[in-house]
Amino acid sequence: MKDFIDYIVRALVDNPDQVEVAEVEGSRTTVYELHVAQSDLGKVIGKGGQTAKSIRILLAAISARQGKRAVLEILED
C-alpha cells in the first residue's frame, strides 16, 4: 500500500525525491502520512481536492479488499 501511494504521487509532482510516505499502524486502521514539498502540495491536492480524493478512494478500495481500513494524510515539509 505504501509503495502504491509512493508510485502515484511521484508521478504527479515536480520533486519526486522529496516524496516520503510514513506508515502508522493502529489497532484497526493504518494511517499513511504523505510528505511532499510545499511547491508540490497543490499538485497532490488538485483543483477542489479532486486528486487527493481520488487517491483516497483508490486507497480505501484496495484496503477494503484486504479487510483493512486505511487513511491518507497529506502533510507539507
LINRA-V325242 format. One line per field, one symbol per residue. ss: DSSP state (H for helix, E for strand, - for the rest). phi: phi as a letter, one per 40 degrees, with the letter a starting at -180 (. if undefined). A space follows every 50 residues. Layout:
ss->???
phi->???
This chain:
ss->-HHHHHHHHHHH---HHH-EEEEEE---EEEEEEEE-HHHHHHHH-HHHH HHHHHHHHHHHHHHH---EEEEEEEE-
phi->.ccccdccccccccbccccbbbbbcbcbbbbbcbbbcdccdccccgcggc ccccccccccccccccgbbbbbbbbbc
